[in-house]
Amino acid sequence: MIKKKIIVFMPAHNEEENISGVIARVPRDFHPHYEVEVLVIDDGSKDRTVIVAKESGADHIVSLPHNKGLGAAVREGLKQCCLLGADIGIMIDADNEYPPEQIPDVLAPIIAGRADYTFGSRFKGQIQGMKLHRRLGNYTFTLLQAILLRRWIYDGQSGMRGFSRDAMENAVIIHDYNYAQVLTLNLVRQGYRLEEIPISYQVRTKGQSFIKFRQYVTSVLPAIYKEMRQPVSKRKASLEMKRNEAGV
């Protein structure tokens, strides 16, 4: 039997202290019909991230020439997943905050065919160590997405997300700094089915986050405005037609 392919991709910028632990914990044989490969998108790291990733068993490593930003790294990850023949992709941060052991849970709705896009949702699960100001920031940006999409979302900033092949091929990330809000707005507005799965989350103990509040706000808000001005009706109509024809 020829197996389908799941690619776990990790955007990484200066994560030499964390990435080996994440790669080692990726489940490789959790489904009899899928093989699992690990792809690292090195976003211009200046440390030993690439070396450690190779030593830890990454199947593929793509290095950007310089630090472009998390949005650019995720965009490249989605592109490379398609080029490598992935039927399903899942992104997980390389900072060891998200649980690789729950990759099967996050992908289950896509494998079952009832979702195209999934989150590992921290706020439906368990959180350890998140400071109050970060919680409030997450609540605020998640609420904004929920209002714009007119549907409830629990964790709009999750760093653990699954994608069907079709969602990967058609996802648009319109800025390089970050991806979280604009990617969800883009895919849901196109008509892709979203499902959130509870996960456990623990704030990083090594390395440093790229997020700086002022830069985050001044970069993300204009990008959300730009995304909401993009037309998506043709793609949404096409998806609905396909589902009607398939009886989904």
N, C-alpha and C positions, 0 to 999 in steps of 0.2 A: 504494500500500500504506500502510495506517495503521500507524504505528510504535507500539510500546509505549514506556513511559517509565521511565527510571532517574533517581532523584533522589539526588544526592550532598549529604548534609547535614552541616554543620559547626557544632557547638556552639562558641561563641567568647565569651571574657570577657577584655577588654583585650588583644586580639591585633592591634593596628594594625600592628605591625612584621612580622608573619608571614603574615597572612591573604591578602594579595595574591599572594604566591608560591604558596600552596597552590591558590587559585582558578585562577591562570594555568596550572598544571600538570595540571589535571583533563582527562583525555582526553574529548573530546566526540563523536567519531565512530568509536568502536572496534568497533561492532557494527551491521550493516545493518538489523536489526529493532528497534533501540532508539534513541530520542533521549535526550539527557542534559541535565539541568538541575541547577543548583547552588542550594542553600538554605542560608542562614546563620541560625542561631539565636543571636541576640545576648542573652547572659545578663547584662543590666544593665551593659554596659560603660560606663566613664567616659571612655574615650579616643576615638579616631577610628575604631574598628573598623567601625562601620556605614558611615561615609563611604567608607572605603577599600574595603570590600566592594562597595559600589555602583559605585565607580570601576573596580573590577577585574573586573566582569562577572557578579556574582551575579544570578541570575534572580529570586530571592525572598529577602527578609529579614524575619524575625519577631523583634521585640524584646520580651523580658520586661521588666516594669516595674522590676524591681530584680534584683540578683544572687541567684538562687534556689539555685544549685548545679548541678554537672554532671549529676547524675541527673535533675533537673527539666528541664534543657535537652535531654537526650537523649529524655526522654519526650515533650516538645513536638515535637522533630524527627520522631519516629515518627508522631505524630498528624498533623502538617502534611504529611508525605509521603503519607499516606492521603488527606487532604483535597485534595491537589493531583493525585491520580490516579496516583500511582506504582505501577507493577507490581513494581518492585524498588527497595529503598533501600540506600544504603551510607553509613555514618557514618565520617568521618575527622576527627581532631583538627585544629584550626586553627593549631597551634603549629609546623608545618613539620617535625615529627619523622617522620611517616609518608609514604610515597611515593605521591602521587596517580597516578603512572605505572603503578602496579600494581593500580589499581582493576579493570581487566579480569581480572586473575588471581584476585583475591579474589571477584569475582562469577561467574566461570566455572562453578563447581559449581551455583550457583542457576539460572543461565541454562540449564544442561544438565538441570536437574530432579532432580539427585541429592542436593541439600542445600537446607535452608530457612534456614540461619543459618551464617555463615562468619566466621572470624577471619583477619586478616593477622597471621601468627604470627612474632614477632621471634625467638623462641628456636628456631624451625626454620629461620630465615634467617640474616641477618647483623646484628650490632649494633655501633654505634660510639658510644663515649663514655658508656655507662651505668656509673655508679659502683657499687662493690661492695654498698653497703647497699641500693641500689634493686634490684639483681639478687636479693639475698637476700629482700627483701620480695616481689618478683614470684614467686620460687620458692615461698615459703611460702603465699601466698594461692592460687596456682595448684594447689599440692598439696592444699590444703584443699578446693577445688572438686572436684578429681579424686576425693578420698576420698568426699565427699558424693554425687557422681554415679556412683561406681563405674565410672569410665572415665577413660582417660588424657587429660589436657589439657596442652598445651605452654605456652600463653600466655593465661592467664585474665584479664589486665589490658590486653589489646590495645586501642588507640584507633582501630582500623580494622576495621569489622564490616559484613557484608552481611546483608540480610534479604529473604526473600520477602514478598509482599504479606500472606499469611496470618500469617506470623510478626510482621510489624509491627502488624497489627490486634489480635493477641492477647497481645503482650508486656506484661508488668506489671513496672514498676520501683517498688519499694515505699518508696524513700526518695530525698530530693532531693540529698543530698551527693554521692553517686557512683552509678554504675550497673553497673560492670564485673562484679562477682561475682553480684549478685542477678539480673541480666538473663540470664546464662548458666544459672544454676540454674533460673530460671523457665522458659525456653524448652526446655531439654533435658528437664526433668522433665515438661513438657507433651507431649513426644514429638517435638519438632522435630529434624530431622537436622542435626548440626553437622559442619563440615569445616574444617580449618585449612590455610592456604596460606602457605608461606614468603615473607617479605618482607624488605626491607632497612630498617634503622632507624638514625636518627642523633639523638642528644639535641639538644634545642633550643639554639640559639646566641643567641637574642634573647628578651626577655620573661621571665616568671617563672611557674613551675608553682604551681598552687593547693595541691598536696599538702603537708600537714604530718603527720609520722608519727603523732604522738599522736592528733590529731583523726581521721586516717584510720582508725586501729585502733578507736578508741572509737565511730566512726560505722558502720564496715563490719561488724564482728562482730555487733552486735545485729541489723543488717539481714539478715545471712545466717541467723541463728537464726529471725527472723520469717518469712523466705521459706520456709525448710524446713518450717515449720509450716502452710503454706498447702496446701489440697487441690488436686490437679491431675489426679486419676485420670479424671474425666469427659472432660476435654479430650483426654487421651492416648488414651482408648478411641475417641473420635470420629475422631481422626487415623488411628489404625490401621485403622478401618473404611473410611475414605475410600481409603486406600492399597490395601487389599485389593480394593475394588471397582474401582479403576483398574488393578490388576495391577502396582503399583509395588513 
